[in-house]
Amino acid sequence: MKDKRLSLGIRKKKQQQQKQHLTVALLSLPLLLGFIATSVLNAGPDAYAQGITSSEIQKKKDIFKVIMTVQGLDHNSGDIVTIVSVNGESRVKLFDDTKTYIHSVNATDGTGGIIEYVATFPNTTVNVGDEYKVWALAIKDSNLGCQRGNNSPATRPEFVGLYKQKEKPTASQAAIISNEK
């Protein structure tokens, strides 16, 4: 009988210890999850960059971009087509006068409307010194503005500004444009 009581006492003690271990485990689980979440959320970009190779970082930083502005637009300019071309690839955008630049026309100071087009070439290799061209074509009067530039060594976008002229292009301008192909 004494052995039976002793064995019951040992079992109860083991059950209490198991309950205590379970309670401690359950109480420490939220603390552990909180610690893990805090560690992940506080990890900086350097921690994430360890899984990215240097060539992937180079590709992400080296996206050729041209920011083109066309100035001198007014209420009679009509639709404008902008074109940016580099290494045989082009980006084209149509600016509808009723929806885009007409709101930037300020009649009181005479500055005219402005449009801005950002052309990106993410999968094109553009080396330092490579030539790019930008055009702005006013569809209403076939007025074409063109400018050339070269990719600079700086890791920033290229900036180009064009001004829409009021007069129509002459034959000499048309000859220049046809030679640019």
C-alpha positions as CSV (number, residue, x, y, z in Angstrom):
1,M,0.0,0.0,0.0
2,K,2.8,2.3,0.9
3,D,4.4,1.5,-2.5
4,K,1.1,2.3,-4.2
5,R,0.8,5.7,-2.5
6,L,4.4,6.4,-3.3
7,S,3.9,5.5,-7.0
8,L,0.7,7.7,-7.1
9,G,2.6,10.5,-5.5
10,I,5.4,10.2,-8.1
11,R,2.8,10.1,-10.9
12,K,1.0,13.2,-9.6
13,K,4.3,15.0,-9.3
14,K,5.3,14.1,-12.9
15,Q,1.9,15.3,-14.1
16,Q,2.3,18.6,-12.3
17,Q,5.8,19.0,-13.8
18,Q,4.4,18.3,-17.3
19,K,1.7,20.9,-16.8
20,Q,4.3,23.4,-15.6
21,H,6.5,22.7,-18.7
22,L,3.5,23.0,-20.9
23,T,2.4,26.3,-19.3
24,V,6.0,27.6,-19.6
25,A,6.1,26.5,-23.2
26,L,2.8,28.1,-24.0
27,L,3.7,31.4,-22.3
28,S,7.1,31.6,-24.0
29,L,5.7,30.9,-27.5
30,P,4.3,34.5,-27.9
31,L,7.6,35.9,-26.7
32,L,9.5,33.8,-29.2
33,L,7.2,34.8,-32.0
34,G,7.4,38.5,-31.0
35,F,11.2,38.3,-31.0
36,I,11.3,36.7,-34.5
37,A,8.8,39.3,-35.9
38,T,10.9,42.1,-34.4
39,S,14.1,40.7,-35.9
40,V,12.6,40.3,-39.3
41,L,10.9,43.8,-39.3
42,N,14.1,45.5,-38.1
43,A,16.3,43.9,-40.7
44,G,17.7,46.6,-42.9
45,P,18.2,46.5,-46.6
46,D,21.7,45.1,-46.1
47,A,20.3,41.9,-44.6
48,Y,18.0,41.4,-47.6
49,A,20.8,42.3,-50.1
50,Q,22.8,39.3,-49.0
51,G,20.6,37.1,-51.2
52,I,20.9,39.3,-54.3
53,T,24.0,39.0,-56.5
54,S,26.0,42.1,-57.4
55,S,25.0,41.7,-61.1
56,E,21.3,41.9,-60.2
57,I,22.0,45.1,-58.2
58,Q,23.9,46.5,-61.1
59,K,21.0,45.8,-63.5
60,K,18.5,47.5,-61.2
61,K,20.6,50.6,-60.9
62,D,21.5,50.9,-64.6
63,I,18.1,51.6,-66.2
64,F,18.5,54.1,-69.0
65,K,15.9,56.9,-68.5
66,V,15.3,60.1,-70.5
67,I,13.1,62.9,-69.0
68,M,11.8,65.0,-71.8
69,T,9.9,68.3,-71.4
70,V,8.1,70.1,-74.2
71,Q,7.3,73.8,-73.6
72,G,5.5,76.5,-75.5
73,L,2.2,74.8,-75.9
74,D,-1.0,76.8,-76.0
75,H,-4.8,76.2,-76.4
76,N,-4.3,75.8,-80.2
77,S,-1.4,73.3,-80.2
78,G,-3.4,70.2,-80.5
79,D,-2.2,66.7,-79.7
80,I,1.5,66.1,-79.3
81,V,3.4,62.8,-80.0
82,T,6.7,62.4,-78.1
83,I,9.3,59.9,-79.2
84,V,12.5,58.8,-77.5
85,S,14.9,56.5,-79.3
86,V,18.2,54.8,-78.3
87,N,20.1,51.9,-79.8
88,G,17.3,51.0,-82.1
89,E,14.6,51.0,-79.5
90,S,11.9,53.7,-79.1
91,R,9.3,54.8,-76.6
92,V,6.3,56.8,-77.9
93,K,3.5,58.6,-76.1
94,L,0.6,60.6,-77.3
95,F,-0.5,63.6,-75.2
96,D,-4.1,64.5,-75.8
97,D,-4.5,68.3,-75.5
98,T,-7.8,68.1,-73.8
99,K,-6.7,65.8,-71.1
100,T,-3.0,66.4,-70.4
101,Y,-1.2,69.7,-70.8
102,I,-4.0,72.1,-71.4
103,H,-4.4,72.5,-67.6
104,S,-0.9,73.8,-67.3
105,V,-1.4,76.6,-69.8
106,N,-1.4,79.9,-68.0
107,A,-2.9,82.6,-70.1
108,T,-1.9,85.5,-67.8
109,D,1.8,85.1,-67.8
110,G,2.2,83.7,-71.4
111,T,4.5,80.9,-70.4
112,G,2.4,78.3,-72.2
113,G,1.7,74.7,-71.4
114,I,4.3,72.1,-70.5
115,I,4.3,68.3,-70.9
116,E,6.8,65.9,-69.4
117,Y,7.5,62.4,-70.6
118,V,9.7,59.9,-68.8
119,A,10.9,57.2,-71.2
120,T,12.6,54.2,-69.5
121,F,14.6,51.4,-71.2
122,P,15.0,48.7,-68.6
123,N,16.2,45.9,-70.8
124,T,18.4,47.9,-73.1
125,T,22.2,48.2,-72.6
126,V,23.1,51.9,-73.1
127,N,26.8,52.6,-72.8
128,V,28.4,55.9,-71.8
129,G,28.5,58.1,-74.9
130,D,25.7,56.2,-76.8
131,E,23.5,58.6,-78.7
132,Y,19.8,59.1,-78.0
133,K,17.3,61.2,-79.9
134,V,14.0,62.8,-78.8
135,W,11.2,64.2,-81.0
136,A,8.0,66.1,-80.3
137,L,5.5,66.2,-83.1
138,A,2.5,68.5,-83.1
139,I,-0.1,66.5,-85.1
140,K,-2.2,69.5,-85.9
141,D,0.5,71.4,-87.9
142,S,3.2,68.7,-88.4
143,N,5.6,70.8,-86.4
144,L,8.5,68.6,-85.4
145,G,11.2,69.4,-82.8
146,C,14.2,67.1,-82.5
147,Q,17.2,67.0,-80.2
148,R,20.1,64.6,-79.9
149,G,22.2,63.8,-76.8
150,N,24.7,61.3,-75.5
151,N,24.4,59.1,-72.4
152,S,26.5,60.7,-69.7
153,P,28.5,58.6,-67.2
154,A,26.4,59.9,-64.3
155,T,23.9,57.4,-62.8
156,R,20.9,59.7,-63.3
157,P,18.3,60.3,-66.0
158,E,19.1,62.3,-69.0
159,F,17.1,65.6,-69.2
160,V,16.0,67.1,-72.5
161,G,13.9,70.2,-73.1
162,L,12.2,71.1,-76.4
163,Y,10.3,74.3,-77.3
164,K,7.4,74.1,-79.7
165,Q,7.8,76.7,-82.4
166,K,4.8,78.5,-83.9
167,E,5.9,78.3,-87.6
168,K,5.7,75.3,-89.9
169,P,8.8,73.4,-90.7
170,T,10.7,74.4,-93.9
171,A,12.0,72.1,-96.6
172,S,15.5,72.1,-95.1
173,Q,14.1,70.8,-91.8
174,A,12.3,68.0,-93.6
175,A,15.5,67.1,-95.3
176,I,17.4,66.9,-92.0
177,I,14.7,64.8,-90.5
178,S,14.7,62.3,-93.4
179,N,18.5,62.0,-93.1
180,E,18.2,61.0,-89.4
181,K,16.9,57.5,-90.1
